[in-house]
Amino acid sequence: MSTFEVTLLGMSMSFRTNAGPERVDAARALTEERFNRLAFHGRQLSREKMLTYVSLGLADDLLQSERQVKEMQERLEALLAKIKNSAQGEISAP
């Protein structure tokens, strides 16, 4: 596990993670991008509120991705079952 020191939106923080430096930097960049997108729309909100909106947006993205992965797994399992059934039908046919 590595320790990272990151400055995000003017706040310095250190933490430990199994993620590599590329992932940590990508996460920092995405958070700043989302924050700046909210700030660009002219909202006069505190940094804490804007970060809360950012975290809710990222959490929603994660939930949607997890749902899509689950649906894809279900489709793959159904296709695999069809393939197995088809292969068994060919093997048992004279």
MOZISUL-V892450 format. One record per residue. N is the residue number from 1. NEAR is the number of other C-alpha atoms within 12 Angstrom. D_CENTER is the distance of its C-alpha to the mean C-alpha in Angstrom with 2 decimals. Layout:
((N | NEAR | D_CENTER) (N | NEAR | D_CENTER))
This chain:
((1 | 10 | 20.51) (2 | 13 | 20.71) (3 | 15 | 21.40) (4 | 21 | 20.05) (5 | 17 | 21.66) (6 | 20 | 19.57) (7 | 18 | 20.93) (8 | 23 | 18.62) (9 | 21 | 20.53) (10 | 10 | 23.74) (11 | 13 | 22.82) (12 | 12 | 23.10) (13 | 14 | 21.38) (14 | 14 | 21.38) (15 | 15 | 19.30) (16 | 15 | 18.99) (17 | 14 | 16.07) (18 | 13 | 15.90) (19 | 16 | 13.47) (20 | 15 | 15.57) (21 | 18 | 16.69) (22 | 12 | 14.82) (23 | 14 | 11.35) (24 | 24 | 12.89) (25 | 18 | 14.37) (26 | 16 | 11.41) (27 | 20 | 9.65) (28 | 25 | 13.14) (29 | 18 | 13.68) (30 | 20 | 10.73) (31 | 27 | 11.92) (32 | 26 | 15.43) (33 | 20 | 14.89) (34 | 24 | 13.68) (35 | 31 | 16.54) (36 | 21 | 19.00) (37 | 18 | 18.23) (38 | 23 | 19.20) (39 | 21 | 22.15) (40 | 14 | 23.24) (41 | 12 | 23.87) (42 | 11 | 26.59) (43 | 15 | 25.53) (44 | 12 | 27.60) (45 | 16 | 25.33) (46 | 13 | 25.14) (47 | 20 | 22.46) (48 | 14 | 21.51) (49 | 16 | 21.19) (50 | 27 | 19.18) (51 | 25 | 16.72) (52 | 18 | 16.64) (53 | 23 | 15.87) (54 | 25 | 13.07) (55 | 20 | 11.56) (56 | 17 | 12.28) (57 | 20 | 10.69) (58 | 21 | 7.30) (59 | 16 | 7.95) (60 | 14 | 9.11) (61 | 14 | 6.28) (62 | 14 | 4.44) (63 | 14 | 8.08) (64 | 14 | 8.76) (65 | 14 | 6.54) (66 | 14 | 8.18) (67 | 14 | 11.34) (68 | 14 | 11.39) (69 | 14 | 11.09) (70 | 14 | 13.81) (71 | 14 | 15.89) (72 | 14 | 15.80) (73 | 14 | 16.88) (74 | 14 | 19.59) (75 | 14 | 20.81) (76 | 14 | 21.00) (77 | 14 | 22.89) (78 | 14 | 25.23) (79 | 14 | 25.93) (80 | 14 | 26.61) (81 | 14 | 28.98) (82 | 14 | 30.76) (83 | 14 | 31.18) (84 | 14 | 32.58) (85 | 14 | 34.90) (86 | 14 | 36.06) (87 | 13 | 36.74) (88 | 13 | 38.64) (89 | 12 | 40.66) (90 | 11 | 41.68) (91 | 10 | 42.68) (92 | 9 | 44.82) (93 | 8 | 46.48) (94 | 6 | 49.96))
